[in-house]
Amino acid sequence: MNQTSRPLTRAEAKLLTRHRLMQAALNLLAQEGRVALTTSSVTRAAGVAQPTFYVHFDGMESLLSSLATEALNEVRTALHAARAPLFEGGDLMEASRGAYRLSLRAIRQHAALLTVFLAERYKPASELGRQARDLLDTLQADLVTAANVIPAARAIPLARRQLVARGLVALTIEFGLAQRESKAFQEDEAVSLLCSVTQSLILAAATGS
């Protein structure tokens, strides 16, 4: 006997509409850039009435902010899993390879969204810029936390550890965005180089050289 699918609850329907709006914005951003993001273009792509947009978001910056928050949470969860072996005494380079590979792929997946935020990060009055700075600070803090379980890194003063983390996050983003610019980009080589740089920076920071 076939069972009929139950109708969506109001809360479920609202959540589905929100998801459709966010996915439509992501698609437009990837295909045409930020200039294509208007309430009319997003609602048209999502197949909903334009006033529906404001049931879910205050404006386009609010939608972009939600997209970034969701992407960051997904990436942080995955990175935490990739770095988990470190907290159990695992090999630094093996955990680093997994984390960097995941990071490069996440940057490639969210490149269009990331570039919007990076373009805003040095604008003091920009809400997206504030969120971009918070996003980078969060990724750096997570890296410092992971480094705390490495004996050589624990000996490094906190300010220096934070500086190393800042450099590694910046370099990872630069490598990740380079994937869009070059068909010759080699992920394995980039991961190996990032691991080597990580090891060298920890050593240099620990010795003060």
C-alpha positions in Angstrom: 0.0 0.0 0.0 1.4 3.4 -1.0 1.7 6.0 1.7 1.0 9.5 0.8 3.7 12.0 1.8 2.5 14.2 4.6 2.2 17.9 3.9 5.0 20.1 5.2 4.4 21.9 8.4 4.5 25.7 8.3 8.0 25.7 9.9 9.3 23.1 7.4 7.9 25.1 4.5 9.5 28.3 5.8 12.8 26.5 6.2 12.6 25.1 2.7 11.9 28.5 1.2 14.8 30.0 3.1 17.1 27.3 1.7 15.8 27.9 -1.8 16.6 31.6 -1.5 20.1 30.9 -0.2 20.8 28.3 -2.9 19.6 30.7 -5.6 21.9 33.4 -4.3 24.8 31.1 -4.3 24.2 30.0 -7.9 23.8 33.6 -9.1 27.0 34.6 -7.2 29.0 31.8 -8.7 27.7 32.4 -12.3 27.5 36.2 -12.5 29.1 37.8 -9.4 27.8 40.0 -6.7 26.4 42.5 -9.2 23.7 39.9 -10.1 22.4 39.7 -6.5 19.2 41.6 -6.2 16.0 40.7 -4.4 14.2 40.3 -7.7 16.9 38.1 -9.3 17.2 35.9 -6.2 13.5 35.4 -5.7 13.0 34.8 -9.4 15.7 32.1 -9.4 14.2 30.6 -6.2 10.7 30.6 -7.7 9.1 32.7 -4.9 7.3 36.0 -4.8 9.6 39.0 -4.1 8.0 40.0 -0.8 8.8 36.5 0.5 12.5 37.5 0.6 11.9 39.9 3.4 10.2 37.3 5.5 13.6 35.6 5.8 16.2 38.4 5.3 16.5 42.1 6.1 18.3 42.6 2.8 21.1 41.2 0.6 23.8 41.7 3.2 21.7 39.7 5.7 21.4 36.8 3.1 25.2 36.9 2.4 25.9 36.9 6.1 23.7 33.8 6.6 25.5 32.1 3.7 28.9 32.8 5.2 27.8 31.7 8.7 26.5 28.4 7.3 29.6 27.7 5.2 31.9 28.6 8.1 30.1 26.2 10.5 30.3 23.4 7.9 34.0 24.0 7.3 34.9 24.2 11.0 33.1 21.0 11.8 35.0 19.2 9.0 38.3 20.7 10.1 37.8 19.7 13.7 37.3 16.1 12.5 40.4 16.3 10.3 42.5 17.6 13.2 41.0 15.2 15.8 44.0 12.8 15.5 46.3 15.6 16.9 44.4 15.5 20.2 45.0 11.8 20.5 48.8 12.1 19.8 48.6 11.6 16.1 51.1 12.7 13.5 51.2 16.4 12.8 51.9 16.1 9.1 49.2 13.5 8.5 46.6 15.6 10.3 47.8 18.8 8.5 47.5 17.1 5.1 43.9 16.2 5.8 43.0 19.6 7.1 44.8 21.5 4.3 43.2 19.3 1.6 39.8 19.9 3.1 40.5 23.7 3.4 41.5 24.0 -0.3 38.4 22.2 -1.5 36.2 24.3 0.8 37.7 27.5 -0.6 37.2 26.2 -4.1 33.5 25.4 -3.3 32.8 28.8 -1.7 35.3 30.9 -3.7 32.6 33.3 -5.1 31.2 34.0 -1.6 34.7 34.2 0.0 35.9 36.9 -2.5 32.9 39.1 -1.6 33.8 39.0 2.1 37.5 39.5 1.5 36.8 42.6 -0.6 34.9 44.1 2.3 37.3 43.2 5.2 39.2 46.5 5.3 36.1 48.7 5.2 35.5 49.8 8.8 31.8 50.6 8.3 31.0 47.5 6.4 29.0 44.8 8.3 30.2 42.2 5.8 33.7 43.5 6.5 33.3 43.0 10.2 32.0 39.5 9.6 35.0 38.8 7.3 37.4 39.8 10.0 35.5 37.7 12.6 35.6 34.7 10.2 39.3 35.0 9.8 39.8 35.4 13.5 37.8 32.3 14.2 39.8 30.2 11.7 43.0 31.5 13.3 41.8 30.8 16.8 40.9 27.2 15.8 44.4 26.7 14.4 45.9 28.0 17.6 43.8 25.6 19.6 44.9 22.7 17.5 48.5 23.8 17.8 48.2 23.8 21.6 48.5 20.0 21.6 51.8 20.0 19.7 54.7 20.1 22.2 56.9 22.3 20.0 54.1 24.7 19.5 53.1 24.9 23.2 56.6 26.4 23.9 55.9 29.3 21.6 54.5 32.5 23.2 50.8 32.9 22.4 51.2 36.1 20.4 53.7 34.4 18.2 51.4 31.3 17.8 48.6 33.7 16.7 50.9 35.3 14.2 51.9 32.0 12.7 48.2 31.0 12.5 47.3 34.2 10.8 50.0 33.6 8.2 48.9 30.0 7.6 45.3 31.0 7.1 46.2 33.7 4.7 48.4 31.4 2.7 45.8 28.7 2.6 43.2 31.2 1.3 45.7 32.5 -1.4 46.4 28.9 -2.6 42.7 28.0 -2.5 41.7 31.0 -4.6 44.6 30.3 -7.0 42.7 27.1 -8.0 40.2 29.3 -10.0 43.0 31.1 -11.9 45.1 28.2 -13.1 44.1 24.9 -14.7 47.6 23.7 -13.9 47.0 24.0 -10.1 48.1 20.9 -8.4 46.3 20.2 -5.1 48.8 17.6 -3.9 51.7 19.9 -4.4 49.9 22.8 -2.6 49.0 20.5 0.3 52.6 19.4 0.6 53.9 22.9 0.5 51.5 24.1 3.1 52.6 21.2 5.4 56.2 22.1 4.9 55.5 25.8 5.6 53.6 24.8 8.8 56.5 22.7 10.0 59.1 25.4 9.2 57.0 28.2 10.9 56.6 26.2 14.1 60.3 25.4 14.2 61.2 29.1 13.5 58.7 30.4 16.0 59.9 27.9 18.7 63.6 28.9 18.2 62.9 32.6 17.8 64.7 32.7 14.4 
